[in-house]
Amino acid sequence: GIIMVIALLTIPGAISRQHLRGLPSIMAGSAVLGSIFVTVGLIVSYMLDVPSGATIILTAAIFFFLSTLYSRWDSRNYCRKAILDLKAVWFGSMLPSDRLN
């Protein structure tokens, strides 16, 4: 029981922190995510006839893993786009046609 409580306190907050800014939005996101994890975990545990606590935490862990993968993928794409924009600005202003105008 205590593991489930600790996991439900930390995992939704960690996911919210990855994607949201500001304490009020992180807190609201954590509450919504916690509710989603519990609902999905209870439904899955009912359908598979397995213990609900472990299913809820497994659901939260899967969401955390997927969120982390998305966050890293998104930050890499953001960095690539930023680098391409910097190259376009830097080398675009160095073109001879720009210097003539």
Biotite code that builds the C-alpha atoms (Angstrom):
import biotite.structure as struc

atoms = struc.array([
    struc.Atom([0.000, 0.000, 0.000], chain_id="A", res_id=1, res_name="GLY", atom_name="CA", element="C"),
    struc.Atom([2.737, 2.476, 0.914], chain_id="A", res_id=2, res_name="ILE", atom_name="CA", element="C"),
    struc.Atom([4.534, 1.873, -2.396], chain_id="A", res_id=3, res_name="ILE", atom_name="CA", element="C"),
    struc.Atom([1.353, 2.694, -4.284], chain_id="A", res_id=4, res_name="MET", atom_name="CA", element="C"),
    struc.Atom([0.867, 5.902, -2.313], chain_id="A", res_id=5, res_name="VAL", atom_name="CA", element="C"),
    struc.Atom([4.448, 7.038, -2.892], chain_id="A", res_id=6, res_name="ILE", atom_name="CA", element="C"),
    struc.Atom([4.265, 6.156, -6.602], chain_id="A", res_id=7, res_name="ALA", atom_name="CA", element="C"),
    struc.Atom([0.970, 8.015, -7.052], chain_id="A", res_id=8, res_name="LEU", atom_name="CA", element="C"),
    struc.Atom([2.484, 11.059, -5.371], chain_id="A", res_id=9, res_name="LEU", atom_name="CA", element="C"),
    struc.Atom([5.647, 11.123, -7.471], chain_id="A", res_id=10, res_name="THR", atom_name="CA", element="C"),
    struc.Atom([4.914, 9.756, -10.956], chain_id="A", res_id=11, res_name="ILE", atom_name="CA", element="C"),
    struc.Atom([2.113, 12.179, -11.965], chain_id="A", res_id=12, res_name="PRO", atom_name="CA", element="C"),
    struc.Atom([4.172, 15.105, -10.675], chain_id="A", res_id=13, res_name="GLY", atom_name="CA", element="C"),
    struc.Atom([7.228, 13.966, -12.613], chain_id="A", res_id=14, res_name="ALA", atom_name="CA", element="C"),
    struc.Atom([5.234, 13.657, -15.826], chain_id="A", res_id=15, res_name="ILE", atom_name="CA", element="C"),
    struc.Atom([3.585, 17.041, -15.307], chain_id="A", res_id=16, res_name="SER", atom_name="CA", element="C"),
    struc.Atom([6.948, 18.660, -14.642], chain_id="A", res_id=17, res_name="ARG", atom_name="CA", element="C"),
    struc.Atom([8.279, 17.364, -17.960], chain_id="A", res_id=18, res_name="GLN", atom_name="CA", element="C"),
    struc.Atom([5.563, 19.057, -19.974], chain_id="A", res_id=19, res_name="HIS", atom_name="CA", element="C"),
    struc.Atom([4.154, 21.965, -17.948], chain_id="A", res_id=20, res_name="LEU", atom_name="CA", element="C"),
    struc.Atom([5.554, 25.167, -16.474], chain_id="A", res_id=21, res_name="ARG", atom_name="CA", element="C"),
    struc.Atom([4.432, 26.851, -13.280], chain_id="A", res_id=22, res_name="GLY", atom_name="CA", element="C"),
    struc.Atom([3.425, 25.295, -9.994], chain_id="A", res_id=23, res_name="LEU", atom_name="CA", element="C"),
    struc.Atom([-0.380, 25.646, -10.364], chain_id="A", res_id=24, res_name="PRO", atom_name="CA", element="C"),
    struc.Atom([-0.409, 23.960, -13.767], chain_id="A", res_id=25, res_name="SER", atom_name="CA", element="C"),
    struc.Atom([1.907, 21.183, -12.563], chain_id="A", res_id=26, res_name="ILE", atom_name="CA", element="C"),
    struc.Atom([-0.357, 20.555, -9.575], chain_id="A", res_id=27, res_name="MET", atom_name="CA", element="C"),
    struc.Atom([-3.479, 20.477, -11.739], chain_id="A", res_id=28, res_name="ALA", atom_name="CA", element="C"),
    struc.Atom([-1.784, 18.204, -14.264], chain_id="A", res_id=29, res_name="GLY", atom_name="CA", element="C"),
    struc.Atom([-0.690, 15.857, -11.485], chain_id="A", res_id=30, res_name="SER", atom_name="CA", element="C"),
    struc.Atom([-4.234, 15.588, -10.152], chain_id="A", res_id=31, res_name="ALA", atom_name="CA", element="C"),
    struc.Atom([-5.648, 14.870, -13.605], chain_id="A", res_id=32, res_name="VAL", atom_name="CA", element="C"),
    struc.Atom([-2.946, 12.322, -14.401], chain_id="A", res_id=33, res_name="LEU", atom_name="CA", element="C"),
    struc.Atom([-3.400, 10.591, -11.045], chain_id="A", res_id=34, res_name="GLY", atom_name="CA", element="C"),
    struc.Atom([-7.113, 10.244, -11.724], chain_id="A", res_id=35, res_name="SER", atom_name="CA", element="C"),
    struc.Atom([-6.440, 8.865, -15.189], chain_id="A", res_id=36, res_name="ILE", atom_name="CA", element="C"),
    struc.Atom([-3.921, 6.337, -13.846], chain_id="A", res_id=37, res_name="PHE", atom_name="CA", element="C"),
    struc.Atom([-6.318, 5.104, -11.188], chain_id="A", res_id=38, res_name="VAL", atom_name="CA", element="C"),
    struc.Atom([-9.246, 4.836, -13.608], chain_id="A", res_id=39, res_name="THR", atom_name="CA", element="C"),
    struc.Atom([-7.268, 3.050, -16.327], chain_id="A", res_id=40, res_name="VAL", atom_name="CA", element="C"),
    struc.Atom([-5.551, 0.802, -13.781], chain_id="A", res_id=41, res_name="GLY", atom_name="CA", element="C"),
    struc.Atom([-8.856, -0.228, -12.191], chain_id="A", res_id=42, res_name="LEU", atom_name="CA", element="C"),
    struc.Atom([-10.432, -0.976, -15.563], chain_id="A", res_id=43, res_name="ILE", atom_name="CA", element="C"),
    struc.Atom([-7.459, -3.049, -16.695], chain_id="A", res_id=44, res_name="VAL", atom_name="CA", element="C"),
    struc.Atom([-7.258, -4.904, -13.386], chain_id="A", res_id=45, res_name="SER", atom_name="CA", element="C"),
    struc.Atom([-10.977, -5.721, -13.584], chain_id="A", res_id=46, res_name="TYR", atom_name="CA", element="C"),
    struc.Atom([-10.678, -6.952, -17.170], chain_id="A", res_id=47, res_name="MET", atom_name="CA", element="C"),
    struc.Atom([-7.590, -9.087, -16.499], chain_id="A", res_id=48, res_name="LEU", atom_name="CA", element="C"),
    struc.Atom([-8.610, -10.142, -12.959], chain_id="A", res_id=49, res_name="ASP", atom_name="CA", element="C"),
    struc.Atom([-5.291, -9.052, -11.427], chain_id="A", res_id=50, res_name="VAL", atom_name="CA", element="C"),
    struc.Atom([-4.513, -7.000, -8.287], chain_id="A", res_id=51, res_name="PRO", atom_name="CA", element="C"),
    struc.Atom([-5.543, -3.385, -8.705], chain_id="A", res_id=52, res_name="SER", atom_name="CA", element="C"),
    struc.Atom([-2.682, -1.683, -6.837], chain_id="A", res_id=53, res_name="GLY", atom_name="CA", element="C"),
    struc.Atom([0.027, -3.228, -8.971], chain_id="A", res_id=54, res_name="ALA", atom_name="CA", element="C"),
    struc.Atom([-1.944, -2.533, -12.152], chain_id="A", res_id=55, res_name="THR", atom_name="CA", element="C"),
    struc.Atom([-2.389, 1.136, -11.247], chain_id="A", res_id=56, res_name="ILE", atom_name="CA", element="C"),
    struc.Atom([1.328, 1.562, -10.606], chain_id="A", res_id=57, res_name="ILE", atom_name="CA", element="C"),
    struc.Atom([2.241, -0.371, -13.758], chain_id="A", res_id=58, res_name="LEU", atom_name="CA", element="C"),
    struc.Atom([-0.070, 1.907, -15.743], chain_id="A", res_id=59, res_name="THR", atom_name="CA", element="C"),
    struc.Atom([1.570, 4.988, -14.244], chain_id="A", res_id=60, res_name="ALA", atom_name="CA", element="C"),
    struc.Atom([5.047, 3.590, -14.923], chain_id="A", res_id=61, res_name="ALA", atom_name="CA", element="C"),
    struc.Atom([4.189, 2.880, -18.565], chain_id="A", res_id=62, res_name="ILE", atom_name="CA", element="C"),
    struc.Atom([2.842, 6.418, -18.994], chain_id="A", res_id=63, res_name="PHE", atom_name="CA", element="C"),
    struc.Atom([5.998, 7.822, -17.361], chain_id="A", res_id=64, res_name="PHE", atom_name="CA", element="C"),
    struc.Atom([8.219, 5.806, -19.682], chain_id="A", res_id=65, res_name="PHE", atom_name="CA", element="C"),
    struc.Atom([6.281, 6.936, -22.770], chain_id="A", res_id=66, res_name="LEU", atom_name="CA", element="C"),
    struc.Atom([6.263, 10.535, -21.545], chain_id="A", res_id=67, res_name="SER", atom_name="CA", element="C"),
    struc.Atom([10.024, 10.471, -21.034], chain_id="A", res_id=68, res_name="THR", atom_name="CA", element="C"),
    struc.Atom([10.573, 9.046, -24.513], chain_id="A", res_id=69, res_name="LEU", atom_name="CA", element="C"),
    struc.Atom([8.357, 11.738, -26.033], chain_id="A", res_id=70, res_name="TYR", atom_name="CA", element="C"),
    struc.Atom([10.039, 14.473, -24.021], chain_id="A", res_id=71, res_name="SER", atom_name="CA", element="C"),
    struc.Atom([13.504, 13.427, -25.184], chain_id="A", res_id=72, res_name="ARG", atom_name="CA", element="C"),
    struc.Atom([12.352, 13.033, -28.797], chain_id="A", res_id=73, res_name="TRP", atom_name="CA", element="C"),
    struc.Atom([10.664, 16.448, -28.722], chain_id="A", res_id=74, res_name="ASP", atom_name="CA", element="C"),
    struc.Atom([13.712, 18.174, -27.217], chain_id="A", res_id=75, res_name="SER", atom_name="CA", element="C"),
    struc.Atom([15.990, 16.658, -29.870], chain_id="A", res_id=76, res_name="ARG", atom_name="CA", element="C"),
    struc.Atom([13.696, 17.865, -32.634], chain_id="A", res_id=77, res_name="ASN", atom_name="CA", element="C"),
    struc.Atom([13.500, 21.286, -30.983], chain_id="A", res_id=78, res_name="TYR", atom_name="CA", element="C"),
    struc.Atom([17.301, 21.472, -30.841], chain_id="A", res_id=79, res_name="CYS", atom_name="CA", element="C"),
    struc.Atom([17.600, 20.417, -34.477], chain_id="A", res_id=80, res_name="ARG", atom_name="CA", element="C"),
    struc.Atom([15.083, 23.045, -35.542], chain_id="A", res_id=81, res_name="LYS", atom_name="CA", element="C"),
    struc.Atom([16.875, 25.705, -33.513], chain_id="A", res_id=82, res_name="ALA", atom_name="CA", element="C"),
    struc.Atom([20.233, 24.780, -35.059], chain_id="A", res_id=83, res_name="ILE", atom_name="CA", element="C"),
    struc.Atom([18.751, 24.858, -38.563], chain_id="A", res_id=84, res_name="LEU", atom_name="CA", element="C"),
    struc.Atom([17.196, 28.253, -37.849], chain_id="A", res_id=85, res_name="ASP", atom_name="CA", element="C"),
    struc.Atom([20.528, 29.590, -36.600], chain_id="A", res_id=86, res_name="LEU", atom_name="CA", element="C"),
    struc.Atom([22.292, 28.264, -39.683], chain_id="A", res_id=87, res_name="LYS", atom_name="CA", element="C"),
    struc.Atom([19.689, 29.873, -41.927], chain_id="A", res_id=88, res_name="ALA", atom_name="CA", element="C"),
    struc.Atom([20.026, 33.198, -40.140], chain_id="A", res_id=89, res_name="VAL", atom_name="CA", element="C"),
    struc.Atom([23.810, 33.096, -40.041], chain_id="A", res_id=90, res_name="TRP", atom_name="CA", element="C"),
    struc.Atom([24.504, 31.794, -43.533], chain_id="A", res_id=91, res_name="PHE", atom_name="CA", element="C"),
    struc.Atom([21.451, 33.444, -45.066], chain_id="A", res_id=92, res_name="GLY", atom_name="CA", element="C"),
    struc.Atom([22.765, 36.874, -44.108], chain_id="A", res_id=93, res_name="SER", atom_name="CA", element="C"),
    struc.Atom([26.179, 36.025, -45.532], chain_id="A", res_id=94, res_name="MET", atom_name="CA", element="C"),
    struc.Atom([24.898, 35.470, -49.070], chain_id="A", res_id=95, res_name="LEU", atom_name="CA", element="C"),
    struc.Atom([26.215, 37.909, -51.692], chain_id="A", res_id=96, res_name="PRO", atom_name="CA", element="C"),
    struc.Atom([22.684, 38.805, -52.830], chain_id="A", res_id=97, res_name="SER", atom_name="CA", element="C"),
    struc.Atom([21.900, 40.075, -49.309], chain_id="A", res_id=98, res_name="ASP", atom_name="CA", element="C"),
    struc.Atom([24.968, 42.247, -49.228], chain_id="A", res_id=99, res_name="ARG", atom_name="CA", element="C"),
    struc.Atom([24.007, 43.980, -52.473], chain_id="A", res_id=100, res_name="LEU", atom_name="CA", element="C"),
    struc.Atom([20.678, 45.232, -51.118], chain_id="A", res_id=101, res_name="ASN", atom_name="CA", element="C"),
])
